[in-house]
């Protein structure tokens, strides 16, 4: 697999590139945001194997890493994994809103990083789109969900969701009021059983609540998982 490593520290990049190479990755190193943006342009990849993953460090010398992520997402759909020392939920949600597929918090374990890289690569290679659903919009109170077109609106106003946010919402909307276990959600949405995805699930739920402006729509069932709560509907125990 071909991987774009965006890292301004040459010592860190050299050590990480060596590890990635041992695991079968062809690493292209970009030292700045501008180099990264040039590297992902279609013209720069003619006749080359497409990048499987962009590993993006947020501490870049020329541009804010979040801005670089947003620009990369406008150029390509290649999965982006953010590498950051910012462990707070708001920072992670901000990254996901800009189109990042995952994040790794420093200091990280190399095994964890490799697992996350392989996880997002598998999802992309196998196709992340859910199976087509019956035509028409699904109305859930103020929420409208169109699975064939992957459109979501609240009170008639469109809401832009990331691919994983939509998949998560669509899964919960299959059976409103029914509790979906964390393991089941991770298996069906992320297509992995790796336990480290649990924190990613929490961040995506928080992001969905914020984007939809309906914090009570997705209820946390402590120790079990989550369920979609439609106002006025009777919930399952």
MARFI-44669 format. One line per 2 residues: number of its first residue (from 0); their letters; for each residue x, y, z of N, C-alpha, C. Coordinates in pm, whole numbers, m for minus. Each point is the difference from the previous one (the first is absolute). Layout:
N
NUM = A = X:Y:Z:X:Y:Z:X:Y:Z; ... $
END
This chain:
237
0 = XX = 84:m120:0:m84:120:0:87:125:0; m48:102:m66:71:128:m7:m59:95:103 $
2 = XX = 85:62:79:m46:84:111:71:135:m5; m77:107:22:58:135:6:17:38:147 $
4 = XX = 125:20:40:32:39:137:30:149:2; m83:75:71:17:146:9:57:30:138 $
6 = XX = 129:25:6:72:16:127:120:92:m22; 10:109:77:108:95:m22:130:m39:71 $
8 = XX = m7:m91:95:120:m44:73:64:m117:m75; 116:24:m59:64:m103:m81:38:m124:80 $
10 = XX = 39:18:126:38:m115:83:m122:m89:27; m111:63:35:m124:m76:23:m44:m68:m128 $
12 = XX = 7:73:m111:m44:m55:m128:87:m118:m43; 131:10:22:90:m108:m40:m28:m126:80 $
14 = XX = m18:15:132:m26:m116:85:m133:m65:m35; m103:84:m21:m132:m54:m32:m2:m62:m138 $
16 = XX = 69:63:m95:6:m55:m136:65:m137:m1; 102:m19:83:68:m129:8:m95:m109:51 $
18 = XX = m78:36:102:m97:m96:55:m106:m33:m103; m52:103:m66:m105:m22:m99:51:m82:m118 $
20 = XX = 124:25:m41:58:m76:m111:9:m149:33; 34:m31:126:7:m140:43:m135:m70:m8 $
22 = XX = m106:80:5:m134:m56:m6:m63:15:m139; 84:23:m99:m47:m4:m138:m48:131:m59 $
24 = XX = 24:112:68:m46:128:m51:108:68:m84; m43:62:m108:87:88:m77:m30:141:49 $
26 = XX = 94:62:70:m24:127:67:50:117:m84; m88:99:m19:37:127:m62:m4:104:112 $
28 = XX = 111:71:18:12:93:114:m20:144:m46; m94:69:64:m20:144:m22:32:72:129 $
30 = XX = 80:107:m9:46:70:120:m86:121:36; m95:33:m82:m84:117:25:m140:m23:m56 $
32 = XX = m90:89:36:m136:m10:m53:m3:18:m150; 79:94:m51:1:25:m144:53:m121:m76 $
34 = XX = 106:m63:52:52:m122:m64:m105:m110:m1; m75:m11:109:m104:m102:8:m109:24:m104 $
36 = XX = m41:126:m14:m105:34:m96:46:m26:m143; 125:30:m28:53:m27:m133:6:m150:m27 $
38 = XX = 31:m77:105:17:m145:m16:m130:m71:m32; m113:53:49:m128:m68:m21:m72:46:m127 $
40 = XX = 54:100:m69:m63:45:m124:m2:m112:m103; m110:m14:m73:m8:m105:m102:117:3:m98 $
42 = XX = 44:122:m37:109:11:m98:131:m57:52; 15:m2:133:124:m52:58:m3:m152:15 $
44 = XX = m113:m61:m31:m14:m145:23:m35:m77:m126; 17:63:m114:m27:m68:m127:95:m119:m15 $
46 = XX = m57:m116:m24:80:m120:m19:53:m61:128; m40:53:113:47:m51:129:m114:m69:75 $
48 = XX = 36:m87:92:m99:m63:86:m60:107:92; m131:11:10:m61:102:84:41:m17:147 $
50 = XX = 5:110:72:28:m8:143:m113:m76:70; 38:m91:88:m100:m71:81:m41:81:121 $
52 = XX = 94:79:54:m24:76:122:90:124:m1; m52:108:59:82:118:30:14:7:151 $
54 = XX = 123:m5:48:28:9:143:44:144:26; m87:79:61:18:145:7:30:47:142 $
56 = XX = 122:46:22:34:63:127:m54:142:m2; m62:44:110:m63:132:2:98:114:25 $
58 = XX = 118:m32:54:98:104:31:91:30:m116; m51:69:m101:78:27:m122:53:143:2 $
60 = XX = 112:25:m69:64:131:8:m67:111:m80; m72:m37:m108:m51:103:m89:m150:23:9 $
62 = XX = m76:m104:41:m145:12:6:m54:m78:119; m116:40:46:m66:m75:106:m42:m136:m56 $
64 = XX = 27:m106:76:m31:m134:m47:m146:m22:m31; m88:66:76:m143:m12:m27:m34:56:m138 $
66 = XX = 60:114:m34:m25:59:m131:50:m92:m111; 115:m61:23:55:m93:m99:m94:m118:m21 $
68 = XX = m55:m49:108:m95:m113:m9:m120:38:m85; m55:118:26:m116:44:m78:32:14:m147 $
70 = XX = 120:51:m32:40:16:m139:23:m135:m67; 62:m93:73:21:m135:m54:m134:m65:m33 $
72 = XX = m96:17:90:m130:m62:m22:m70:56:m123; 27:126:m35:m62:57:m120:67:m52:m128 $
74 = XX = 121:m54:14:73:m50:m116:m22:m149:m21; m2:m76:109:m5:m146:m10:m82:m61:113 $
76 = XX = m51:m121:m24:m74:m72:103:88:m99:75; 132:5:m24:94:m87:70:m16:17:151 $
78 = XX = m7:m108:76:m15:12:146:111:81:64; m36:83:96:96:83:72:m3:m38:148 $
80 = XX = 116:m33:54:13:m24:143:80:115:58; m60:72:93:68:111:65:88:m52:113 $
82 = XX = 116:59:14:89:m32:111:14:129:81; m42:m4:126:m6:123:78:28:m25:147 $
84 = XX = 49:103:66:19:m6:144:m123:53:72; m97:50:m76:m122:56:58:m99:m112:26 $
86 = XX = m15:m34:126:m82:m117:35:m144:34:34; m34:130:4:m136:36:40:m100:m34:m110 $
88 = XX = m123:m27:42:m104:m44:m92:m31:107:m105; m1:127:39:m33:106:m96:97:3:m117 $
90 = XX = 128:m19:29:99:m1:m107:m21:m117:m94; m35:m114:56:m23:m119:m82:m124:18:m86 $
92 = XX = m106:55:58:m123:24:m75:27:97:m114; 79:104:29:34:98:m104:71:m69:m116 $
94 = XX = 92:m89:30:70:m74:m104:m93:m87:m82; m91:m68:66:m95:m86:m70:m93:83:m88 $
96 = XX = m40:117:50:m86:87:m79:67:48:m127; 132:11:3:75:43:m117:25:m113:m99 $
98 = XX = m37:m122:40:12:m113:m92:101:m105:37; 64:13:118:93:m105:43:m76:m130:25 $
100 = XX = 62:m111:m31:m63:m130:21:32:m57:137; 112:41:58:40:m52:131:108:92:55 $
102 = XX = 42:m26:121:103:80:64:80:m88:94; 123:40:24:87:m68:96:60:108:88 $
104 = XX = m9:m20:130:50:99:95:142:m36:43; 90:98:m4:138:m19:46:5:0:152 $
106 = XX = 90:m78:57:84:m102:m63:m83:m123:m32; 24:m62:m111:m79:m114:m42:86:m125:m9 $
108 = XX = m65:m114:9:67:m128:m18:4:m32:m149; 113:m44:m49:14:m29:m142:m101:m105:m46 $
110 = XX = m24:m99:85:m98:m102:m34:m140:58:m18; m34:95:85:m130:66:m11:m9:78:m132 $
112 = XX = 107:73:m32:1:77:m124:m17:m91:m120; 73:m109:m4:m11:m94:m113:m140:m57:m10 $
114 = XX = m60:m32:114:m135:m56:m1:m100:101:m57; 15:126:36:m91:103:m50:21:22:m150 $
116 = XX = 125:m2:m45:28:15:m143:m66:m113:m79; 19:m122:47:m59:m115:m71:m153:5:5 $
118 = XX = m56:48:111:m145:5:14:m62:96:m102; 54:122:m12:m57:95:m96:28:m44:m143 $
120 = XX = 112:m68:m22:32:m50:m135:m98:m109:m41; m32:m90:92:m95:m107:m30:m137:56:m33 $
122 = XX = m42:100:77:m133:58:m23:m8:62:m138; 106:66:m42:1:64:m131:6:m103:m111 $
124 = XX = 86:m101:17:18:m102:m103:m125:m82:m22; m74:m26:110:m119:m85:m12:m124:79:m36 $
126 = XX = 12:133:0:m117:83:m31:m78:24:125; m12:125:39:m65:33:126:m149:26:m12 $
128 = XX = m51:4:m121:m139:39:m14:m92:m112:47; m103:32:77:m93:m101:46:m86:m50:m115 $
130 = XX = m64:m112:19:m86:m54:m103:m114:96:m29; m44:11:m126:m107:91:m35:m126:m27:82 $
132 = XX = m69:103:38:m121:m11:80:m120:36:m88; m121:m28:47:m118:37:m77:0:149:m29 $
134 = XX = m55:36:m116:m1:140:m40:m87:81:95; 27:131:4:m78:89:83:69:32:130 $
136 = XX = m50:104:64:61:47:124:m64:m68:121; 81:m26:99:m47:m54:127:m18:117:95 $
138 = XX = m122:20:48:m29:111:88:4:m48:145; 82:68:79:14:m32:142:m13:130:78 $
140 = XX = m124:39:24:m23:127:66:48:114:m89; 89:83:51:54:114:m76:106:m43:m101 $
142 = XX = 43:m124:12:110:m51:m83:m51:m72:m124; 61:31:m113:m29:m70:m125:128:m64:m49 $
144 = XX = m9:m129:m34:117:m78:m38:m27:m68:m133; 80:32:m104:m15:m60:m131:119:m91:m26 $
146 = XX = m19:m129:14:111:m93:m16:51:m10:m143; m86:m3:m103:54:m13:m136:91:115:m39 $
148 = XX = m33:122:45:80:118:m36:94:42:112; m10:m67:117:83:30:116:m16:147:43 $
150 = XX = m122:47:0:m29:136:42:m73:0:133; 34:99:81:m62:14:132:m44:145:16 $
152 = XX = m119:19:57:m46:136:27:m75:2:132; 2:115:64:m74:24:125:m88:120:m23 $
154 = XX = m130:m19:16:m98:107:m26:17:57:m139; 35:m86:m97:13:42:m138:135:59:m37 $
156 = XX = 88:19:98:132:56:m26:102:m112:m13; 74:m2:m110:97:m107:m24:113:6:102 $
158 = XX = 46:m117:41:111:m13:94:108:m83:m67; 121:54:m5:110:m71:m64:67:m94:100 $
160 = XX = m1:m128:m31:63:m100:87:116:m67:m73; 96:m46:77:107:m80:m58:m55:m139:m33 $
162 = XX = 76:m77:m73:m42:m134:m40:m34:m87:121; 87:1:101:m21:m84:118:m116:51:85 $
164 = XX = m14:132:8:m112:56:76:m132:m44:m62; m8:5:m133:m124:m42:m66:m26:m148:23 $
166 = XX = 104:m82:m15:m17:m144:18:m47:m33:142; 54:71:98:m39:m22:139:m146:38:22 $
168 = XX = m38:117:m51:m139:46:14:m96:m94:m71; 38:m44:m120:m87:m90:m77:m20:m132:72 $
170 = XX = 105:m51:65:m13:m126:73:m98:15:116; 16:105:80:m88:20:114:m144:25:m45 $
172 = XX = m16:65:m117:m133:32:m51:m73:m122:m54; 72:m111:m20:m67:m121:m47:m106:m47:99 $
174 = XX = 31:17:129:m92:m44:105:m4:104:111; m74:108:m20:m7:105:102:m49:m55:134 $
176 = XX = 65:40:106:m39:m45:134:67:m128:44; 62:m72:m95:68:m126:32:147:29:30 $
178 = XX = 52:m61:105:138:22:40:94:m83:m88; 99:67:m57:105:m67:m76:124:m7:87 $
180 = XX = 54:m119:20:120:m16:81:120:64:m67; 95:44:80:120:64:m53:73:m92:m98 $
182 = XX = 13:m128:38:71:m95:m86:m70:m16:m135; m135:m3:4:m77:m14:m124:19:122:m90 $
184 = XX = m4:120:60:18:122:m78:137:3:m65; 101:m30:80:138:2:m52:16:m102:m113 $
186 = XX = m62:m116:16:10:m105:m101:m68:42:m131; m120:60:10:m77:31:m119:42:130:m67 $
188 = XX = 40:99:78:37:130:m57:148:6:m35; 84:m50:91:145:6:m23:56:m131:m56 $
190 = XX = m84:m104:0:38:m131:m56:128:m53:63; 7:13:128:115:m53:74:m46:m35:140 $
192 = XX = 72:m88:64:m29:m35:139:107:56:92; 89:82:m55:111:51:79:m51:93:109 $
194 = XX = 35:m27:123:m57:72:113:37:148:1; 112:37:m59:42:139:1:m94:93:m75 $
196 = XX = m92:m56:m81:m94:83:m74:m106:60:92; m11:m49:123:m103:46:92:2:150:23 $
198 = XX = 120:56:17:11:143:23:m43:78:m123; 31:m53:m118:m44:63:m124:m151:3:m7 $
200 = XX = m67:m105:45:m145:m4:2:m55:111:88; 56:20:117:m47:104:91:12:138:m64 $
202 = XX = 110:25:m68:20:129:m63:m100:21:m114; m27:m103:m77:m97:12:m109:m141:26:54 $
204 = XX = m35:m64:109:m131:25:61:m10:145:45; 103:50:66:1:139:45:m9:96:m117 $
206 = XX = 70:m31:m109:m3:85:m118:m139:1:m63; m64:m116:m7:m136:m9:m55:m98:84:81 $
208 = XX = 8:m11:131:m90:77:87:15:149:m25; 126:43:m16:24:142:m22:m47:47:m136 $
210 = XX = 29:m76:m105:m38:41:m135:m151:3:m18; m68:m98:57:m145:m7:m15:m72:99:91 $
212 = XX = 71:51:100:m63:94:93:m106:m67:84; 14:m132:19:m99:m78:76:75:m94:95 $
214 = XX = 53:53:109:81:m81:91:m70:m123:53; m133:9:15:m75:m112:58:m38:m105:m104 $
216 = XX = 31:24:m127:m41:m94:m104:69:m135:16; 129:2:33:75:m125:20:26:m15:149 $
218 = XX = m61:m99:57:10:m23:145:108:m103:30; 82:32:99:100:m95:47:m63:m93:103 $
220 = XX = 7:m129:m25:m47:m99:95:124:m55:70; 20:46:121:124:m26:70:32:m150:6 $
222 = XX = 122:m30:m38:47:m138:7:m46:m88:m115; m82:56:m90:m53:m81:m110:34:61:m136 $
224 = XX = m55:119:m26:22:61:m131:m83:125:m18; m68:11:m118:m75:120:m33:m131:m37:m68 $
226 = XX = m95:93:7:m124:m16:m75:m51:135:m46; m78:m2:m108:m58:120:m54:m134:25:68 $
228 = XX = m16:118:56:m121:33:75:m81:100:m82; m117:m41:m48:m87:88:m75:m103:60:96 $
230 = XX = m8:133:12:m95:62:92:m142:m47:m24; m66:m40:107:m138:m44:m8:m17:m148:m26 $
232 = XX = 109:m67:m35:m7:m144:m26:33:m78:126; m63:m114:17:28:m85:116:131:m73:m21 $
234 = XX = 89:8:98:131:m62:m12:1:m143:54; 81:m82:m62:15:m138:49:86:1:125 $
236 = X = m20:m91:93:79:m4:122:145:m42:m30 $
END
